[in-house]
Amino acid sequence: MDFISPTIVKKLEMDNTLFKVKIPDFRSMIDCVLIDTDYDGKTFHIVYSDIPRKKSDFVKGKYELEIPKTKTTVAVKIIDMLGEEVIITKKI
């Protein structure tokens, strides 16, 4: 999954006349990834978290997890380097 933080992109574009920054790896914008494999739409229960040990490290960006055998909703919460949160859900 690729991720582009709208807040970070907006801040980079604020003064586009002085510089143009290219982000070579989308993972550099992500502070952490949290995953709930049975999201009920209300409470986020963290089943897996990807939080790099050092600020210079990146999140993995690809994950393989066991999910319930019944129909469920998987939710991924991405927190960017500015603290902005995005939740992406997928019914499986």
N, C-alpha and C positions, 0 to 999 in steps of 0.2 A: 504494500500500500504506500503510495506517495502522499506526502502531506505538505501543504503550503499554508503557512500561517498568514491569514489575511491582515492581521495587525502588523506583523513584521514587514510584510511586503509594502503596506501602506506607508510605514515609517521610512522605508528605504526609498520610496518614490517621492517623498515630500520635497526633496531638493535634488531632483534628477539632473539639474543643470550642472551641479558640481561634480557628481560622480554617478556611475552606473555600476551597481554591485550585482554580480551573478552569484547565486548560491549553488555551489557544485554538488552538494549532497543534502537532500531534504532533511536528513536526520540531524543536521547541525542546528535546525530551528526548534527541535523537540527537547524539552526538559525531561519528560517521562511519559510512559504509556501504561495505562491501567486497563485490565480486561475483566469483564464480568461475563461468564459463559451462560448465565441463566438470569438475564436482566428482566425485572418485572415492570420496568417503566417508571418506578418510583425510587427505589433504594438501590444504590450501586454497591454491590458486594465484590470487592476485589479478589479475584481468583488468581490473577497473575499480575505482577508489576515488573516493569523494565525501567529501572532507575540507574543510570550509569554511576559508577563509583567516583569518577573524577569528572570535573567540568570539561576536560579535554576529550572525554570518551563520548561516543554516540550511542543511542538506543540501537537495539538489534534491527528493528524494522520489519522482521518476518517472524511469525510465531506459529507453532503447532501445539494445540492444546486439545485435551479430551473434552467433548461437550456431551451433555445429557442425550440419551438415546431418543427421548421424546422431543416433540417440536419445542423450540426454545428461541429466545432472542439473545444474540450475543451483542454486547456493547463494548466499544473501545473508547476510552477517554484519553484524549491527547492533550497534554498541557505544554504549551510552547514556552520559550525562554523568557517571555514577558508575563507569564502567569495566566494567559488566556486559555480557556478550556473549550474543547470541541468534543462532543460525544457523537459517535457514529454507531448506528444500530443495524443489525441484519437478522432477519428471521430465517431460521434454519429448520 
